C-alpha cells in the first residue's frame, strides 16, 4: 500500500510504502478517506509481524534530509524520528 502525504511545510509530497510480510498478506487501512487530512503522529493503518514500512522523500532543491537512525534499526512509528530537515545553504559562484 502506498500513501501519499502532502506536506504544506515542505511544499511537496512524500510517500509511505507499507509492505506486508508474506505471512500477514494484508495492510489494514483505518477509516481515512481519499484526501482526508490527518495529524502528525496519528495512526492511519496497521501491519504486523515483521512487515516493512519505507519512507520515500523526493530530493529537494530547498531542503536537505539527514537520516537520524542507522540502517536496520527498529523504530516505532509516531515516536522515533527518521530524518532531520534543514534548509539547503545556497552555494555562491562555484561547484
C-alpha positions as a Python dict, from the first residue, in 0.01 Angstrom:
ca = {
    (1, 'X'): (0, 0, 0),
    (2, 'X'): (135, 344, -92),
    (3, 'X'): (19, 653, 97),
    (4, 'X'): (92, 1000, -41),
    (5, 'X'): (134, 1271, 222),
    (6, 'X'): (113, 1631, 101),
    (7, 'X'): (325, 1847, 330),
    (8, 'X'): (238, 2216, 341),
    (9, 'X'): (561, 2294, 529),
    (10, 'X'): (780, 2126, 264),
    (11, 'X'): (568, 2233, -31),
    (12, 'X'): (592, 1882, -176),
    (13, 'X'): (457, 1534, -113),
    (14, 'X'): (636, 1238, 39),
    (15, 'X'): (528, 876, 40),
    (16, 'X'): (483, 596, 291),
    (17, 'X'): (517, 249, 139),
    (18, 'X'): (378, -35, 352),
    (19, 'X'): (486, -388, 263),
    (20, 'X'): (312, -672, 446),
    (21, 'X'): (514, -981, 536),
    (22, 'X'): (419, -1291, 333),
    (23, 'X'): (259, -1448, 645),
    (24, 'X'): (49, -1136, 707),
    (25, 'X'): (-57, -1073, 345),
    (26, 'X'): (-257, -759, 417),
    (27, 'X'): (-233, -400, 532),
    (28, 'X'): (-531, -278, 735),
    (29, 'X'): (-614, 84, 649),
    (30, 'X'): (-820, 275, 901),
    (31, 'X'): (-1127, 471, 802),
    (32, 'X'): (-945, 760, 631),
    (33, 'X'): (-1092, 865, 302),
    (34, 'X'): (-909, 990, -9),
    (35, 'X'): (-755, 1336, 52),
    (36, 'X'): (-865, 1339, 415),
    (37, 'X'): (-613, 1525, 634),
    (38, 'X'): (-455, 1363, 938),
    (39, 'X'): (-224, 1496, 1206),
    (40, 'X'): (139, 1409, 1266),
    (41, 'X'): (159, 1103, 1490),
    (42, 'X'): (-198, 998, 1407),
    (43, 'X'): (-244, 633, 1306),
    (44, 'X'): (-370, 570, 954),
    (45, 'X'): (-320, 194, 907),
    (46, 'X'): (-177, -117, 1067),
    (47, 'X'): (54, -400, 962),
    (48, 'X'): (220, -661, 1184),
    (49, 'X'): (478, -934, 1228),
    (50, 'X'): (796, -824, 1059),
    (51, 'X'): (632, -618, 789),
    (52, 'X'): (815, -322, 643),
    (53, 'X'): (737, 47, 610),
    (54, 'X'): (952, 266, 384),
    (55, 'X'): (958, 644, 387),
    (56, 'X'): (1017, 786, 38),
    (57, 'X'): (1119, 1153, 32),
    (58, 'X'): (1187, 1305, -310),
    (59, 'X'): (1504, 1510, -348),
    (60, 'X'): (1452, 1880, -289),
    (61, 'X'): (1648, 2185, -402),
    (62, 'X'): (1524, 2372, -91),
    (63, 'X'): (1580, 2116, 187),
    (64, 'X'): (1843, 1870, 297),
    (65, 'X'): (1725, 1546, 459),
    (66, 'X'): (1968, 1380, 702),
    (67, 'X'): (1887, 1035, 848),
    (68, 'X'): (1864, 1024, 1227),
    (69, 'X'): (1870, 642, 1254),
    (70, 'X'): (2126, 384, 1147),
    (71, 'X'): (2037, 123, 886),
    (72, 'X'): (1840, -180, 1009),
    (73, 'X'): (1737, -8, 1335),
    (74, 'X'): (1394, -88, 1476),
    (75, 'X'): (1190, 231, 1502),
    (76, 'X'): (844, 297, 1640),
    (77, 'X'): (604, 496, 1422),
    (78, 'X'): (497, 825, 1576),
    (79, 'X'): (778, 802, 1835),
    (80, 'X'): (1118, 780, 1664),
    (81, 'X'): (1240, 1042, 1417),
    (82, 'X'): (1372, 923, 1083),
    (83, 'X'): (1514, 1238, 921),
    (84, 'X'): (1632, 1584, 1018),
    (85, 'X'): (1512, 1850, 776),
    (86, 'X'): (1724, 2160, 727),
    (87, 'X'): (1728, 2433, 462),
    (88, 'X'): (1993, 2395, 194),
    (89, 'X'): (2258, 2664, 202),
    (90, 'X'): (2297, 2810, -148),
    (91, 'X'): (2643, 2783, -297),
    (92, 'X'): (2780, 3110, -429),
    (93, 'X'): (2962, 3102, -762),
    (94, 'X'): (3119, 2760, -757),
    (95, 'X'): (3095, 2385, -757),
}
